[in-house]
Amino acid sequence: MRFSRKVVHVRLPGHKLASSGSSGTCSLNTALKENAGLTRADLENVPHKWRSCHGNSYPLYQRSDIARAVNQKKATDPEFAASLQKADDKRTVAAAKQSLKDAEAALEAVRAKTERGGYLPALGGARVAKTIAKRAYCLDDGDLRGLSVEYGRGMMGNSSENYLPAELQPVAEAKVSQPQPARLG
């Protein structure tokens, strides 16, 4: 039987993701880097374990202990609390700007599609394959009878029937404007 350790992620306001479990540890340098304004002196009384890499010792902290130290310093040092709030506001503004930029790009893509006829092929454009013609214009085989067709080869070498969008548009409009008979059953 395989056992796995459940890791619970906790999002602290103004901080990066802190987690409890085996992956919820960080070194002194990481703790200082992730929590601007925190000093080595603030972490002196925080419980830690000593690790060594190639003979170089360093303290290893639990992220939850670091979060407690940050909250204690916020409670006692208003300047530190203000700097954390400023950094959090800066991240929030940057995320909002990126979100706005993404929304504007999506809006521009929709405008471009609308200006060129949406998902329909351009009326003056090249011929389209039968499958695309049927899907884009909601037509069936009976609607395509009588239109000029050009036979060719598809990408995989199979035969292809190609239709002009300028001829497909009026047929589709006529089909939509006709009353549809009621279907029984």
C-alpha positions as CSV (number, residue, x, y, z in Angstrom):
1,M,0.0,0.0,0.0
2,R,1.3,3.5,-0.9
3,F,1.0,6.3,1.6
4,S,1.2,9.9,0.6
5,R,1.5,13.0,2.8
6,K,-1.2,15.5,2.2
7,V,0.1,19.0,1.7
8,V,-2.3,21.8,2.7
9,H,-1.7,25.2,0.9
10,V,-2.4,28.4,2.7
11,R,-2.5,31.8,1.0
12,L,-1.4,34.5,3.4
13,P,-2.4,38.1,2.5
14,G,0.6,39.8,0.9
15,H,2.7,36.7,0.8
16,K,3.7,34.0,-1.6
17,L,2.1,30.6,-1.2
18,A,3.0,29.0,2.2
19,S,2.4,25.3,2.7
20,S,2.6,22.9,5.5
21,G,4.1,19.5,5.1
22,S,7.5,18.3,3.9
23,S,7.6,20.9,1.1
24,G,6.7,23.8,3.5
25,T,10.3,24.6,4.3
26,C,12.7,27.3,3.1
27,S,16.2,28.5,3.8
28,L,17.2,31.7,5.5
29,N,18.0,33.4,2.2
30,T,14.7,32.3,0.7
31,A,12.7,33.6,3.7
32,L,14.4,37.0,3.5
33,K,13.9,37.2,-0.3
34,E,10.2,36.3,-0.1
35,N,9.5,38.7,2.8
36,A,11.0,42.1,2.0
37,G,11.7,44.0,5.1
38,L,12.3,40.9,7.2
39,T,15.8,40.7,8.7
40,R,18.1,38.0,10.1
41,A,17.4,39.4,13.6
42,D,13.7,38.8,13.2
43,L,14.4,35.1,12.5
44,E,16.8,34.5,15.4
45,N,14.1,33.1,17.7
46,V,12.2,31.2,15.0
47,P,12.6,27.4,15.4
48,H,14.7,25.9,12.6
49,K,16.8,22.9,11.7
50,W,20.4,23.0,10.5
51,R,21.2,21.5,7.2
52,S,24.5,21.2,5.3
53,C,25.3,21.2,1.7
54,H,29.0,20.5,0.7
55,G,30.1,21.5,4.1
56,N,28.1,24.8,4.2
57,S,25.6,24.9,7.0
58,Y,22.3,26.8,6.8
59,P,19.1,27.1,8.8
60,L,15.9,25.5,7.4
61,Y,12.7,27.1,8.5
62,Q,9.1,25.9,8.3
63,R,7.1,28.4,6.2
64,S,4.3,28.5,8.8
65,D,6.9,29.6,11.4
66,I,8.1,32.3,9.0
67,A,4.5,33.5,8.6
68,R,4.1,33.7,12.3
69,A,7.3,35.8,12.6
70,V,6.0,38.1,9.8
71,N,2.6,38.6,11.5
72,Q,4.4,39.4,14.8
73,K,6.6,42.0,13.1
74,K,3.5,43.4,11.3
75,A,1.8,43.8,14.7
76,T,4.7,45.6,16.3
77,D,6.2,47.6,13.4
78,P,3.8,49.8,11.4
79,E,6.5,50.7,8.9
80,F,7.0,47.0,8.1
81,A,3.2,46.5,7.8
82,A,3.0,49.5,5.4
83,S,5.8,48.1,3.3
84,L,4.1,44.7,3.0
85,Q,0.8,46.4,2.1
86,K,2.6,48.5,-0.5
87,A,4.2,45.4,-2.0
88,D,0.9,43.6,-2.0
89,D,-0.8,46.6,-3.7
90,K,1.9,46.7,-6.3
91,R,1.4,43.0,-7.1
92,T,-2.4,43.6,-7.3
93,V,-2.0,46.5,-9.6
94,A,0.4,44.6,-11.9
95,A,-2.1,41.6,-12.0
96,A,-5.0,44.0,-12.8
97,K,-3.0,45.6,-15.6
98,Q,-2.1,42.2,-17.1
99,S,-5.7,41.2,-16.8
100,L,-6.8,44.4,-18.5
101,K,-4.2,43.9,-21.3
102,D,-5.5,40.3,-21.8
103,A,-9.1,41.5,-21.9
104,E,-8.3,44.2,-24.5
105,A,-6.5,41.7,-26.7
106,A,-9.5,39.3,-26.5
107,L,-11.8,42.2,-27.3
108,E,-9.7,43.2,-30.3
109,A,-9.7,39.6,-31.6
110,V,-13.5,39.6,-31.3
111,R,-13.7,43.0,-33.1
112,A,-11.4,41.7,-35.9
113,K,-13.6,38.6,-36.4
114,T,-16.7,40.7,-36.5
115,E,-15.3,43.1,-39.0
116,R,-14.3,40.3,-41.4
117,G,-17.6,38.4,-41.0
118,G,-17.1,36.4,-37.9
119,Y,-16.4,32.8,-38.5
120,L,-17.6,32.8,-42.1
121,P,-15.0,32.7,-44.9
122,A,-14.5,36.0,-46.7
123,L,-17.0,36.5,-49.5
124,G,-14.4,37.5,-52.1
125,G,-12.0,34.8,-50.8
126,A,-10.9,31.5,-52.2
127,R,-13.2,28.5,-52.5
128,V,-13.9,26.5,-49.3
129,A,-14.2,22.8,-48.9
130,K,-17.7,21.2,-48.8
131,T,-17.4,20.3,-45.1
132,I,-16.5,23.8,-44.1
133,A,-19.2,25.2,-46.3
134,K,-21.8,23.0,-44.7
135,R,-20.7,23.7,-41.1
136,A,-20.1,27.5,-41.5
137,Y,-23.3,28.2,-43.4
138,C,-25.5,25.5,-41.8
139,L,-26.3,23.9,-45.1
140,D,-26.9,20.3,-46.2
141,D,-26.2,18.4,-49.4
142,G,-29.5,19.5,-51.0
143,D,-28.7,23.1,-50.5
144,L,-25.4,22.8,-52.3
145,R,-27.0,21.3,-55.5
146,G,-26.9,23.7,-58.4
147,L,-23.9,25.8,-57.1
148,S,-20.7,25.9,-59.1
149,V,-18.3,23.3,-57.7
150,E,-14.6,22.8,-58.3
151,Y,-13.1,19.4,-57.7
152,G,-9.7,19.1,-56.3
153,R,-7.5,17.1,-53.9
154,G,-7.5,17.6,-50.2
155,M,-4.5,17.8,-47.9
156,M,-4.4,14.0,-47.6
157,G,-4.9,13.3,-51.3
158,N,-8.6,12.6,-51.1
159,S,-11.1,14.2,-53.4
160,S,-12.5,17.5,-52.4
161,E,-15.5,19.6,-53.6
162,N,-14.9,23.3,-53.2
163,Y,-17.5,26.1,-53.3
164,L,-17.4,29.9,-53.5
165,P,-18.4,31.7,-50.4
166,A,-20.1,34.4,-52.5
167,E,-22.5,31.7,-53.8
168,L,-23.0,30.1,-50.4
169,Q,-24.1,33.3,-48.6
170,P,-27.3,33.9,-50.5
171,V,-28.3,30.2,-50.2
172,A,-27.8,30.3,-46.5
173,E,-29.8,33.6,-46.1
174,A,-32.6,32.1,-48.2
175,K,-32.7,29.0,-46.0
176,V,-32.9,31.0,-42.8
177,S,-35.6,33.3,-44.2
178,Q,-37.9,30.4,-45.3
179,P,-40.3,29.1,-42.7
180,Q,-39.4,25.7,-41.5
181,P,-42.1,23.0,-41.5
182,A,-43.1,21.6,-38.1
183,R,-41.6,18.2,-37.3
184,L,-43.8,15.6,-35.9
185,G,-42.8,12.9,-33.8
